[in-house]
Amino acid sequence: MTRTRTWGAVAALGATALVLAGCVAKTDVAASDALTVTSTDTSCEVSTTKATSGNLTFSVSNASAQVTEFYLLASDGLRIVGEVENIAPGASRTLTVVAQPGDYFTLCKPGMVGEGIGRASFSVTGAAVQAAGDGAEQKQKAVNLYAAFVKDQVEQLVPAVATFVAAYTSGDDEKARSLFPSTRAFYERIEPVAESLGDLDPRIDYREMDAVAAGLTWTGFHRIEKDLWVPAADALNSDGATSAWKDWAPSTPAERTAHGDKLVADVAELNDYVHSGAFQKALDDQGVAGISNGAIALLDEVATGKISGEEDWWSGTDLSDFAANVDGSKMAFSLVRDFALSSGSTGTELAGRIDTGYADLEAALAAHGSLTSGFVNYRQLTDADKRQLTDLINALAEPLSKLTSTILK
């Protein structure tokens, strides 16, 4: 895959559906009334599951022993509509959002890591409303939601990597193999963030050939992948010439521990970065152009690595990475879509073409599986399957390439 990125190419976003404890419905409230949320170590109690469209204010109290977060998610369980973080034990914070009619989810995340708890349905009725604030304010809100998506994905990546590494280092290869694609999905949705940080992405996600070419010690996901999917002795590298197993010995238990500890540490470093002021400043500096360029960059990740089957060469789990990259690209687009629509008829037509492109690509991917149930091994795709996916990527890439210039007019 292409590894050279600028921060303008950063993007990500998206989250898998969470199956968590629900909240108890109480009464409907008007948009002007505050909703109360109590976050504990085991629950996320919201005073209602219904409200009227308009400005909604959630008053969030942290009754847990950990710093917590509260989220309002869109109906797909992917897009963050609003989020408040760093609520200390015993403290309270408020979250105010402009809520359009529709279905949502509420969620708390004590400890600010993992999937969170108390995921529950929340519905908004009434008429559509116009978001308050000028263009600059709305664009900053989009940037802040983008930051929230990235942090959420990395917060879920941290425990997922810990569980994956524990299986790998204990020798439970069957479990580790089953966790490999789902764990990587969190990273693949936000990958260009790591790619902007010097050697962090090489440490986490370089393929063997990339590491060798760069003169680096090979570590990360793909180093572990090769231990988990031992190829046949006569297997060939992707260049079709040299033995992929030549001069190779599976890792010893001690080496597995070292590889696993390194991946855990590198992901922790990524988590520290996305929760830093430097990360927010980098996003602020790029603005909505960074989000738009990120949507393009993640689709480019698919075109340059996943569609060729070169990313997960040992495991054949490329379609999972493919789907996660598309998730991230689509979610980045969703944050700037309204700016394209507001630019006039050209932007409206462009947004429609992009919507169609994502829908067609997702439908084609769904024929081969899903991130939830798993995808077929990439080697099972026929040439016709690969051609169809390539054509759909190209069909989406063309209008998507015009997105940044359109929203900046």
C-alpha positions in Angstrom: 0.0 0.0 0.0 1.1 3.6 -0.4 2.8 4.7 2.7 3.7 8.4 2.0 1.1 10.7 3.5 0.7 14.3 4.5 -1.6 15.4 7.3 -3.9 16.7 4.6 -4.5 13.1 3.7 -5.5 12.1 7.2 -8.9 10.4 7.6 -10.7 7.8 9.3 -13.8 7.2 11.2 -16.5 4.7 11.7 -17.2 2.1 14.3 -18.7 -1.3 14.4 -22.1 -1.8 15.9 -22.0 -2.3 19.6 -24.1 -4.8 21.5 -24.3 -3.3 25.0 -26.6 -2.8 28.0 -29.7 -0.6 27.3 -31.3 2.3 29.2 -34.8 2.5 30.7 -37.2 4.8 28.8 -39.0 7.4 30.9 -40.8 10.4 29.3 -40.7 12.5 26.2 -39.0 15.9 26.6 -39.0 19.2 24.7 -35.9 20.3 22.9 -35.4 23.2 25.4 -35.4 20.8 28.4 -32.2 19.4 29.7 -31.8 15.6 29.6 -29.9 14.0 32.4 -27.3 11.3 32.0 -25.6 9.3 34.8 -22.5 7.3 33.8 -21.5 4.6 36.2 -19.0 1.8 35.9 -21.7 -0.6 34.6 -24.4 1.6 33.1 -25.3 4.7 31.1 -28.7 6.0 32.4 -30.4 8.6 30.3 -33.6 10.3 31.6 -35.5 9.6 28.4 -35.2 7.9 25.1 -37.3 10.5 23.2 -37.0 14.2 22.4 -38.2 16.8 20.0 -35.9 18.1 17.3 -33.8 21.2 17.9 -31.2 22.1 20.4 -30.8 19.2 22.9 -28.7 19.5 26.0 -27.5 16.5 27.9 -26.3 17.1 31.5 -23.9 14.2 32.1 -22.9 13.3 35.6 -20.0 10.8 36.3 -20.9 8.5 39.1 -18.2 6.0 38.2 -14.7 5.6 39.6 -13.1 6.4 36.2 -13.0 9.4 33.8 -15.8 8.9 31.4 -17.3 10.0 28.0 -20.8 10.3 26.6 -21.8 9.9 23.0 -24.8 10.6 20.8 -24.5 8.3 17.7 -26.4 8.4 14.4 -28.7 5.6 13.4 -26.0 3.6 11.7 -24.1 3.4 14.9 -21.1 4.9 13.1 -21.3 8.7 13.0 -20.8 10.6 16.2 -23.4 13.4 16.4 -22.1 14.8 19.6 -19.5 13.8 22.3 -18.3 15.1 25.6 -15.1 13.6 27.1 -12.8 13.8 30.1 -15.6 13.9 32.7 -13.8 13.2 36.0 -15.3 11.1 38.7 -17.9 13.1 40.6 -17.9 15.8 37.9 -20.6 16.9 35.5 -20.4 18.2 31.9 -23.0 19.3 29.3 -23.3 18.4 25.7 -25.5 20.5 23.4 -26.3 19.3 19.9 -28.7 20.3 17.1 -30.8 17.1 16.7 -32.6 16.5 13.5 -35.6 14.1 13.4 -34.5 10.5 13.3 -33.1 7.5 15.3 -30.0 7.7 17.4 -28.0 5.8 20.1 -26.7 7.0 23.4 -23.5 5.5 24.9 -21.1 6.1 27.9 -17.5 5.0 28.0 -16.1 4.8 31.5 -12.3 4.7 31.4 -12.4 6.3 27.9 -11.4 2.9 26.3 -13.2 0.0 24.7 -16.6 -0.2 23.2 -18.4 1.6 26.0 -21.5 0.6 27.9 -25.2 1.4 28.0 -25.8 1.6 24.3 -29.5 2.4 23.9 -31.9 3.7 21.3 -32.9 7.4 21.3 -35.4 8.9 18.9 -36.1 12.5 17.9 -39.4 13.6 16.4 -40.6 16.9 14.9 -39.6 19.0 12.0 -36.1 19.5 10.5 -34.2 22.4 11.9 -31.5 24.7 10.7 -28.2 24.4 12.5 -27.3 27.6 14.2 -23.9 29.4 13.7 -22.0 30.7 10.8 -20.1 28.6 8.3 -16.8 28.8 10.2 -18.5 27.5 13.4 -20.2 24.6 11.5 -16.9 23.7 10.0 -15.1 23.6 13.3 -17.9 21.4 14.7 -17.2 19.0 11.8 -13.5 19.0 12.7 -14.3 18.3 16.3 -16.5 15.4 15.4 -13.8 14.1 13.2 -11.4 14.2 16.1 -14.0 12.4 18.3 -14.3 9.6 15.7 -10.6 9.1 15.6 -10.3 8.9 19.3 -13.2 6.5 19.6 -11.6 4.1 17.1 -8.2 4.2 18.8 -9.9 3.8 22.2 -11.5 0.6 20.9 -8.2 -0.5 19.2 -6.3 -0.5 22.5 -8.2 -3.3 24.3 -8.7 -5.2 21.0 -5.0 -5.3 20.5 -4.4 -6.4 24.1 -6.8 -9.3 23.7 -5.4 -10.3 20.3 -1.8 -10.2 21.6 -2.7 -12.2 24.7 -4.0 -15.0 22.4 -0.9 -14.8 20.2 1.6 -14.9 23.0 -0.2 -17.7 24.9 0.0 -19.8 21.7 -3.8 -19.8 21.1 -3.3 -19.3 17.4 -6.9 -20.2 16.5 -8.3 -17.4 18.6 -5.6 -15.0 17.5 -6.4 -15.7 13.8 -10.1 -15.1 14.5 -9.4 -11.8 16.1 -6.9 -10.5 13.5 -9.3 -9.0 11.0 -11.7 -7.4 13.5 -8.8 -5.9 15.5 -7.2 -4.4 12.4 -10.5 -2.8 11.4 -10.2 -0.2 14.1 -6.8 0.7 12.8 -7.7 0.6 9.1 -10.5 3.2 9.7 -7.9 5.7 11.0 -4.7 4.5 9.4 -3.6 7.8 7.8 -3.4 9.4 11.3 -0.6 7.0 12.2 0.9 7.4 8.7 1.4 11.1 9.5 3.5 10.3 12.6 6.9 9.3 11.2 7.8 5.7 11.9 4.7 4.9 14.0 2.8 3.3 11.1 5.8 1.4 9.9 6.2 -0.1 13.4 2.5 -1.0 13.5 1.6 -2.0 10.0 4.4 -2.4 7.5 4.5 -5.4 5.4 7.6 -7.5 5.3 8.7 -6.2 1.9 8.1 -2.5 3.0 10.3 -3.0 6.2 13.1 -4.7 4.2 13.1 -2.0 1.6 13.2 0.7 4.2 16.0 -1.1 6.2 13.7 -1.3 9.3 13.2 -4.1 11.8 10.0 -5.8 10.9 7.4 -5.5 13.7 3.6 -5.0 14.1 0.5 -6.7 12.8 2.0 -8.3 9.8 5.0 -9.7 11.6 2.5 -11.5 13.9 0.4 -12.4 11.0 3.2 -14.5 9.4 3.5 -16.5 12.6 -0.2 -17.2 12.7 -0.6 -18.2 9.0 2.5 -20.3 8.3 2.7 -20.7 4.5 3.7 -23.8 2.6 7.4 -24.3 2.1 7.1 -23.5 -1.6 4.9 -20.5 -1.2 5.9 -17.5 -3.3 6.2 -13.8 -2.4 3.8 -11.4 -4.1 6.4 -10.9 -6.8 6.0 -14.6 -7.7 9.7 -15.3 -7.6 11.2 -16.0 -4.2 10.2 -18.4 -1.5 8.2 -16.6 1.2 9.5 -19.1 3.8 13.1 -19.2 2.8 15.5 -18.7 5.8 12.4 -18.1 8.0 11.8 -19.7 11.4 8.5 -19.2 13.4 9.0 -17.1 16.5 9.9 -18.6 19.8 7.6 -17.9 22.8 10.0 -15.3 24.0 10.0 -13.6 20.5 6.2 -13.8 20.4 6.1 -11.9 23.7 8.5 -9.3 22.4 6.5 -8.8 19.2 3.2 -8.6 21.1 4.6 -6.2 23.7 5.9 -3.9 20.9 2.5 -3.8 19.2 0.7 -3.0 22.5 3.3 -0.2 23.2 3.0 1.3 19.7 -0.8 1.4 19.8 -0.6 3.0 23.3 1.6 5.7 21.8 -1.0 6.2 19.0 -3.7 6.5 21.7 -1.6 9.1 23.6 -1.2 11.1 20.4 -4.9 11.3 19.4 -5.7 12.5 22.9 -3.1 15.3 22.7 -3.3 19.0 21.9 -1.0 18.4 19.0 -3.5 16.1 17.3 -6.3 18.7 17.7 -4.1 21.4 16.4 -3.2 19.4 13.4 -6.8 18.9 12.6 -7.7 22.5 13.2 -4.9 23.6 10.9 -6.3 21.5 8.1 -9.9 22.1 8.7 -12.6 20.5 6.6 -10.2 20.2 3.8 -8.3 17.6 5.9 -11.5 15.6 6.4 -12.4 15.7 2.7 -8.8 14.8 1.7 -9.0 12.0 4.3 -12.0 10.5 2.6 -10.0 10.4 -0.6 -6.9 9.0 1.1 -8.7 6.0 2.6 -10.2 5.1 -0.7 -6.7 5.3 -2.2 -5.6 2.8 0.5 -8.1 0.4 -1.0 -7.0 1.0 -4.6 -3.2 0.8 -3.9 -3.1 -2.2 -1.5 -6.3 -4.0 -0.7 -7.7 -4.6 -4.1 -4.4 -6.2 -5.2 -4.4 -8.7 -2.2 -1.0 -7.5 -1.1 -2.0 -6.1 2.4 -2.8 -9.3 4.3 -0.7 -11.6 2.1 -0.4 -14.4 4.7 -3.9 -14.5 6.0 -6.0 -13.4 3.0 -8.1 -11.1 5.2 -7.7 -8.2 2.8 -11.5 -7.7 2.3 -11.8 -6.8 6.0 -9.2 -4.1 5.6 -11.0 -3.1 2.4 -14.3 -2.7 4.2 -12.8 -0.8 7.1 -11.1 1.6 4.8 -14.4 2.2 3.0 -16.1 2.7 6.4 -13.5 5.4 7.3 -13.8 7.1 3.9 -17.6 7.2 4.0 -17.7 8.5 7.5 -15.2 11.3 6.7 -17.4 12.2 3.7 -20.5 12.3 5.9 -19.0 15.1 8.0 -18.5 17.4 5.0 -21.4 16.3 2.9 -23.6 19.3 3.9 -20.9 21.7 2.9 -21.0 20.2 -0.6 -24.8 20.5 -0.7 -24.6 24.1 0.3 -22.2 25.0 -2.5 -25.0 24.9 -5.1 -26.3 22.6 -7.8 -22.8 21.3 -8.7 -22.2 20.3 -5.1 -25.6 18.6 -4.8 -25.0 16.6 -8.0 -21.5 15.7 -6.7 -22.8 14.5 -3.3 -25.4 12.4 -5.0 -22.8 10.7 -7.2 -20.6 10.0 -4.1 -23.6 8.6 -2.2 -24.3 6.3 -5.1 -20.7 5.2 -5.3 -20.5 4.3 -1.7 -23.8 2.4 -1.8 -22.7 0.4 -4.9 -19.3 -0.4 -3.4 -20.8 -1.6 -0.1 -23.3 -3.7 -1.9 -20.6 -5.5 -3.9 -18.6 -6.1 -0.7 -21.6 -7.5 1.1 -21.7 -10.3 -1.5 -18.5 -11.6 0.0 -19.3 -11.2 3.7 -19.1 -8.5 6.4 -16.9 -7.2 9.2 -19.4 -8.7 11.6 -19.6 -12.2 10.2 -16.3 -12.2 8.4 -15.3 -12.1 4.7 -14.2 -14.9 2.4 -10.5 -15.3 1.9 -9.2 -12.9 -0.7 -7.8 -15.8 -2.7 -11.4 -17.0 -3.3 -12.3 -14.0 -5.4 -12.5 -14.5 -9.1 -10.9 -12.2 -11.6 -14.4 -11.0 -12.4 -15.0 -10.2 -8.7 -11.8 -8.2 -8.5 -12.7 -6.4 -11.7 -16.1 -5.4 -10.4 -14.6 -4.1 -7.1 -11.9 -2.2 -9.1 -14.5 -0.6 -11.4 -16.6 0.5 -8.4 -13.6 2.0 -6.6 -12.7 3.9 -9.8 -16.3 5.1 -10.2 -16.4 6.5 -6.7 -12.9 7.9 -6.8 -13.7 10.2 -9.7 -16.4 12.3 -8.0 -14.7 12.0 -4.6 -11.5 13.6 -6.0 -13.5 16.8 -6.6 -14.9 17.0 -3.1 -12.3 19.2 -1.5 -12.3 21.8 -4.2 -16.1 21.9 -4.1 -16.5 22.4 -0.3 -13.8 25.1 -0.3 -15.5 27.3 -2.9 
